[in-house]
Amino acid sequence: MGSSIWLLLFSVVHITLHHLVAPTITQTDVLCTSEAEYCWRCADFGNYTNGSIFQQNLISLLSSFSNTSQNQANYGFHNSSLGQGSNKVNAIALCRGDLGLEGCRSCLSDSTQSLIRNCSYKTEAILWAEPSMVRYSQDLIFGIKEEDPVRYLPSPNYASNEQAFRLVLNPLLEILSDKAASGDSRQKYAAGHATVPGYETIYAHAQCTPDIEKVNCSN
C-alpha cells in the first residue's frame, strides 16, 4: 500500500469518531460506518499477536502522529517508520489541508484508535475520516503512488441542474488538481468554489500526500 492520492468530494459531516455505530456499508473489502463518517480496510494477509513488538511499535508510531508540535511542523502530514525486520512498521497520516492544528491532532488521535480497533492484529490497514487519513504497513509505502483501496461516497443531495452542474464542476476540479499537484514536499492541497449560474455553489478540494511526485499527484 503506497501513499494515497486523496481526492474526496462530500457533503459536510460532523465527526464524532468515538460515538460511531457498527459498519453497515460495504464496497469490496472497504467498510464504512452507516453515515460514512469514516471508512477503513484491513488487509486480509499478515497478522500480529497481542503484546508483540510489532504491536508496540505500531501503537507508539501512530500515537506520535497526534503530537501537537509535530503536526505544526509537518503541515498535518507524517510518514515515519519504527522497528527492525519483521517488527518494522511504516505509517502515513494526513490531515485535510484546511484543518486547524487542534482539529488535526484530534482527528489523528481518534482515527488511530479507530484503526487499531477495527483492524486489530492486522499488519496492514488504512482508515479515512472526513478530516484525516491514517495508514500503516510492513511494506514500504513512502513516495509511492497508490490508488487502491478506493471508496466512492456520493452525496445524498442531487444537483438542481445536472448538465449545468457538470459544466462548472469539471473545470473547477481540473484547476484544483493542478494547483494541488504544484504544492511542495510539505503540502499538496487546494480548495475552491464556483457557482452554477442560477443554482448552487460547488465547494471542492483536492489533496495528495506530499511525498509523491507532481506528475503522480496530477494524474
LOMAR-989218 format. One record per residue (C-alpha): residue in one letter; x, y, z. Coordinates in Angstrom, 3 decimals. Layout:
N
<'A'; <X; Y; Z>>
...
END
This chain:
219
<'M'; <0.000; 0.000; 0.000>>
<'G'; <1.594; 3.253; -1.103>>
<'S'; <0.943; 6.899; -0.500>>
<'S'; <-2.610; 7.982; -1.145>>
<'I'; <-3.944; 10.246; -3.838>>
<'W'; <-6.522; 11.752; -1.534>>
<'L'; <-9.259; 13.310; -3.682>>
<'L'; <-12.623; 13.318; -1.929>>
<'L'; <-15.889; 15.080; -2.661>>
<'F'; <-18.517; 15.001; 0.028>>
<'S'; <-21.160; 16.926; 1.878>>
<'V'; <-20.007; 18.279; 5.234>>
<'V'; <-20.419; 15.738; 8.035>>
<'H'; <-19.878; 16.384; 11.737>>
<'I'; <-17.309; 13.905; 13.028>>
<'T'; <-17.556; 12.197; 16.414>>
<'L'; <-15.457; 9.121; 15.889>>
<'H'; <-15.724; 7.712; 19.385>>
<'H'; <-19.537; 7.583; 19.227>>
<'L'; <-19.931; 5.752; 15.917>>
<'V'; <-22.149; 2.748; 15.295>>
<'A'; <-21.164; -0.563; 13.722>>
<'P'; <-20.425; -0.563; 9.965>>
<'T'; <-23.304; -1.205; 7.584>>
<'I'; <-21.904; -0.051; 4.217>>
<'T'; <-19.546; -2.237; 2.223>>
<'Q'; <-17.834; -1.996; -1.155>>
<'T'; <-15.496; -4.867; -1.954>>
<'D'; <-13.278; -5.075; 1.129>>
<'V'; <-13.769; -1.465; 2.249>>
<'L'; <-16.101; -0.907; 5.211>>
<'C'; <-17.811; 2.316; 6.265>>
<'T'; <-19.951; 3.414; 9.160>>
<'S'; <-23.667; 3.805; 8.462>>
<'E'; <-23.350; 7.532; 7.782>>
<'A'; <-19.879; 7.183; 6.193>>
<'E'; <-18.221; 9.279; 8.888>>
<'Y'; <-15.199; 7.084; 8.294>>
<'C'; <-14.202; 4.088; 6.179>>
<'W'; <-11.414; 1.553; 6.533>>
<'R'; <-9.823; -1.514; 5.010>>
<'C'; <-7.875; -4.203; 6.833>>
<'A'; <-5.520; -6.247; 4.647>>
<'D'; <-6.504; -9.920; 4.520>>
<'F'; <-2.902; -11.075; 4.930>>
<'G'; <-0.470; -10.768; 7.812>>
<'N'; <-1.301; -10.742; 11.492>>
<'Y'; <0.498; -9.707; 14.657>>
<'T'; <-0.091; -11.039; 18.154>>
<'N'; <-1.200; -9.211; 21.269>>
<'G'; <1.776; -7.879; 23.205>>
<'S'; <4.179; -8.388; 20.297>>
<'I'; <6.975; -5.957; 19.437>>
<'F'; <5.151; -5.128; 16.181>>
<'Q'; <2.068; -4.100; 18.159>>
<'Q'; <4.152; -1.956; 20.492>>
<'N'; <5.862; -0.260; 17.544>>
<'L'; <2.544; 0.289; 15.774>>
<'I'; <0.832; 1.908; 18.749>>
<'S'; <3.857; 4.047; 19.573>>
<'L'; <4.311; 5.253; 15.988>>
<'L'; <0.656; 6.058; 15.308>>
<'S'; <0.265; 7.766; 18.662>>
<'S'; <3.192; 10.073; 17.878>>
<'F'; <1.312; 11.474; 14.857>>
<'S'; <-1.166; 13.311; 17.051>>
<'N'; <1.616; 15.247; 18.790>>
<'T'; <0.646; 18.916; 18.531>>
<'S'; <4.088; 20.393; 17.913>>
<'Q'; <4.886; 17.755; 15.289>>
<'N'; <1.629; 18.485; 13.443>>
<'Q'; <2.528; 22.150; 13.308>>
<'A'; <5.944; 21.429; 11.824>>
<'N'; <4.659; 18.856; 9.318>>
<'Y'; <1.560; 20.647; 7.987>>
<'G'; <-0.551; 17.695; 9.097>>
<'F'; <1.485; 15.116; 7.156>>
<'H'; <3.536; 12.336; 8.718>>
<'N'; <5.485; 9.450; 7.217>>
<'S'; <7.677; 7.540; 9.608>>
<'S'; <8.954; 4.068; 10.447>>
<'L'; <9.690; 2.289; 13.694>>
<'G'; <11.335; -1.051; 14.375>>
<'Q'; <13.506; -3.522; 12.518>>
<'G'; <12.933; -6.558; 10.311>>
<'S'; <9.527; -8.198; 10.633>>
<'N'; <8.679; -5.843; 13.506>>
<'K'; <9.126; -2.699; 11.407>>
<'V'; <6.064; -0.516; 10.922>>
<'N'; <5.784; 2.076; 8.136>>
<'A'; <2.983; 4.580; 8.599>>
<'I'; <1.478; 7.646; 6.943>>
<'A'; <-1.009; 10.155; 8.318>>
<'L'; <-2.519; 13.121; 6.510>>
<'C'; <-4.943; 15.824; 7.644>>
<'R'; <-7.136; 17.759; 5.253>>
<'G'; <-5.274; 20.887; 4.210>>
<'D'; <-7.721; 23.370; 5.678>>
<'L'; <-7.855; 21.692; 9.079>>
<'G'; <-6.526; 23.638; 12.052>>
<'L'; <-3.822; 22.345; 14.374>>
<'E'; <-6.096; 21.117; 17.154>>
<'G'; <-8.604; 19.647; 14.699>>
<'C'; <-5.805; 17.714; 13.012>>
<'R'; <-4.430; 16.439; 16.292>>
<'S'; <-7.874; 15.343; 17.464>>
<'C'; <-8.748; 13.599; 14.198>>
<'L'; <-5.463; 11.711; 14.044>>
<'S'; <-5.858; 10.612; 17.655>>
<'D'; <-9.421; 9.368; 17.088>>
<'S'; <-8.573; 7.822; 13.713>>
<'T'; <-5.607; 5.946; 15.167>>
<'Q'; <-7.747; 4.453; 17.914>>
<'S'; <-10.477; 3.508; 15.434>>
<'L'; <-7.999; 1.947; 13.008>>
<'I'; <-6.355; -0.174; 15.675>>
<'R'; <-9.766; -1.228; 16.990>>
<'N'; <-11.332; -2.071; 13.618>>
<'C'; <-8.222; -3.734; 12.175>>
<'S'; <-6.880; -5.331; 15.343>>
<'Y'; <-3.934; -7.694; 14.787>>
<'K'; <-3.618; -6.860; 11.064>>
<'T'; <-0.167; -5.856; 9.813>>
<'E'; <-1.569; -3.553; 7.125>>
<'A'; <-4.588; -1.228; 7.171>>
<'I'; <-5.966; 2.175; 6.192>>
<'L'; <-8.696; 4.448; 7.607>>
<'W'; <-10.225; 7.596; 6.135>>
<'A'; <-12.206; 10.048; 8.223>>
<'E'; <-13.618; 13.205; 6.649>>
<'P'; <-10.780; 15.383; 8.032>>
<'S'; <-7.867; 12.902; 8.024>>
<'M'; <-6.360; 9.629; 6.826>>
<'V'; <-4.097; 7.103; 8.569>>
<'R'; <-2.453; 4.005; 7.103>>
<'Y'; <0.307; 1.584; 8.047>>
<'S'; <2.073; -1.445; 6.579>>
<'Q'; <5.073; -3.709; 6.933>>
<'D'; <5.897; -2.811; 3.321>>
<'L'; <7.481; 0.422; 2.133>>
<'I'; <4.728; 2.958; 1.422>>
<'F'; <6.590; 6.268; 1.162>>
<'G'; <6.766; 8.192; -2.116>>
<'I'; <4.723; 5.593; -3.992>>
<'K'; <1.517; 6.454; -5.847>>
<'E'; <-1.351; 4.284; -4.648>>
<'E'; <-4.948; 4.431; -5.846>>
<'D'; <-6.216; 1.352; -4.048>>
<'P'; <-8.255; 0.835; -1.983>>
<'V'; <-10.951; 3.225; -3.172>>
<'R'; <-14.437; 4.003; -1.896>>
<'Y'; <-16.911; 6.240; -3.716>>
<'L'; <-19.276; 8.115; -1.401>>
<'P'; <-21.881; 10.160; -3.314>>
<'S'; <-23.757; 12.952; -1.604>>
<'P'; <-27.438; 12.255; -0.839>>
<'N'; <-28.238; 15.622; -2.458>>
<'Y'; <-28.820; 15.946; -6.195>>
<'A'; <-27.756; 18.861; -8.380>>
<'S'; <-30.577; 21.213; -9.326>>
<'N'; <-29.454; 21.131; -12.954>>
<'E'; <-27.182; 18.177; -13.703>>
<'Q'; <-25.814; 19.443; -17.021>>
<'A'; <-25.092; 22.929; -15.730>>
<'F'; <-23.561; 21.476; -12.572>>
<'R'; <-21.152; 19.308; -14.558>>
<'L'; <-20.093; 22.217; -16.780>>
<'V'; <-18.961; 24.092; -13.668>>
<'L'; <-17.668; 21.136; -11.667>>
<'N'; <-15.249; 19.647; -14.196>>
<'P'; <-13.204; 22.837; -14.808>>
<'L'; <-13.162; 23.537; -11.061>>
<'L'; <-11.710; 20.106; -10.325>>
<'E'; <-9.120; 20.464; -13.074>>
<'I'; <-7.952; 23.777; -11.609>>
<'L'; <-7.781; 22.374; -8.080>>
<'S'; <-5.993; 19.202; -9.197>>
<'D'; <-3.317; 21.222; -10.982>>
<'K'; <-2.925; 23.561; -8.015>>
<'A'; <-2.662; 20.714; -5.503>>
<'A'; <-0.095; 18.882; -7.634>>
<'S'; <2.029; 22.041; -7.754>>
<'G'; <2.439; 22.037; -3.973>>
<'D'; <5.740; 21.292; -2.291>>
<'S'; <7.039; 18.472; -0.089>>
<'R'; <5.133; 19.890; 2.898>>
<'Q'; <1.652; 20.078; 1.410>>
<'K'; <-0.178; 19.281; -1.829>>
<'Y'; <-3.652; 20.713; -1.274>>
<'A'; <-6.067; 23.077; -2.984>>
<'A'; <-9.605; 24.224; -2.230>>
<'G'; <-12.020; 26.460; -4.075>>
<'H'; <-15.588; 27.070; -5.128>>
<'A'; <-17.608; 28.019; -8.182>>
<'T'; <-21.267; 28.910; -8.652>>
<'V'; <-23.593; 27.194; -11.103>>
<'P'; <-25.401; 30.158; -12.740>>
<'G'; <-28.850; 30.420; -11.260>>
<'Y'; <-28.273; 27.449; -8.965>>
<'E'; <-25.995; 26.240; -6.178>>
<'T'; <-22.372; 26.925; -5.299>>
<'I'; <-19.950; 23.995; -5.566>>
<'Y'; <-17.265; 23.683; -2.884>>
<'A'; <-14.424; 21.265; -3.607>>
<'H'; <-10.900; 20.361; -2.640>>
<'A'; <-8.127; 18.092; -3.904>>
<'Q'; <-5.220; 16.637; -1.962>>
<'C'; <-2.340; 14.190; -2.294>>
<'T'; <0.170; 13.023; 0.249>>
<'P'; <3.071; 15.415; -0.435>>
<'D'; <5.699; 12.675; -0.661>>
<'I'; <4.652; 11.699; -4.190>>
<'E'; <5.857; 13.437; -7.352>>
<'K'; <3.906; 16.209; -9.050>>
<'V'; <3.016; 14.124; -12.112>>
<'N'; <1.665; 11.294; -9.959>>
<'C'; <-0.405; 13.702; -7.889>>
<'S'; <-1.730; 15.374; -11.039>>
<'N'; <-2.700; 12.032; -12.547>>
END
